[in-house]
Amino acid sequence: MIWRKWTLVGCVGGLFMMLSTWAANVSANKYSQRSQPPTQLSIKHLHSSAQAMTVKVMSQAILGSGILLQRQGSIYTVLTNAHVLRAGNSPYRIQTKDGRIWSANAPQTNSFGQNDLALLQFRSTGTVYAVASLGSFPAVGDEVFAGGFPYGEKGSGEKGFAFTTGKVSLVLHKALEGGYQVGYTNNIQKGMSGGPLLNRRGDLVGVNGMHAYPLWDAPSVFADGSEAEPALHQRIIHLNWAVPVKTVLTERQVVDGR
């Protein structure tokens, strides 16, 4: 596909407006339980929804997964991990559920501070894709569902889309390095970084990114530089971790000067 430069100011502005509206709604609810019982989707429906919003992030090879966060006209914004993009060099490419591959670029405002988040954008010609709906901050005990594209034996992504179930086991009062704050029990494999973590309503509540059982037992370090106590550290390393979606908005507000 021939690379074209696009004017992204309107699209990025639209992203800020969408996230600001979501934040206002979440703030009004104070992340509390809804007064009405939430609508729970079937596992089959959740699998289909997760697969529709999850994309492959590629450079020369497959780097990881991403989430269709927003559509404005023909331009789509993809949310992923910063470490996914660091695994390769631009130009980046996005592969959608239908197998089509789109040229993608990183917006100039692609900054989330020290949080392990990044954006890509691509233009779809004639095809409309489903995008994520944003949920509130998850709580311990919540059932959650993770999606992504595990690597094949040589990083080829041949395993296809993976969808795993589990529960939130630990929510930290302050984030670890990279913004990781939600610990969960789902089976997460290499290549699923940047993929969605959904609640039972099918809403996006986090971004997969840090796996359980690291190869080395380094201390768990918080974003403020402090280290977790040994007992907490042992709990942390037995879980997979996501950056909560609320962090997307928090950092965008700082960057945007709001």
Secondary structure, 3 states (H helix, E strand, C coil): CCCCCCCCHHHHHHHHHHHHHHHHHHHHHCCCCCCCCCCCCCHHHHHHHHHHHEEEEECCCEEEEEEEEEEECCEEEEEECHHHHHCCCCCEEEECCCCCEEEEECCCCCCCCCCCCEEEEEECCCCCCCCCCECCCCCCCCEEEEEECCCCCCCCCCCCCEEEEEEEEEECCCCEHHHCCEEECCCCCCCCCCCEEECCCCCEEEEEEECCCCCCCCCCEECCCCECCHHHHHHHHCCEEEEECHHHHHHHHHHHCC
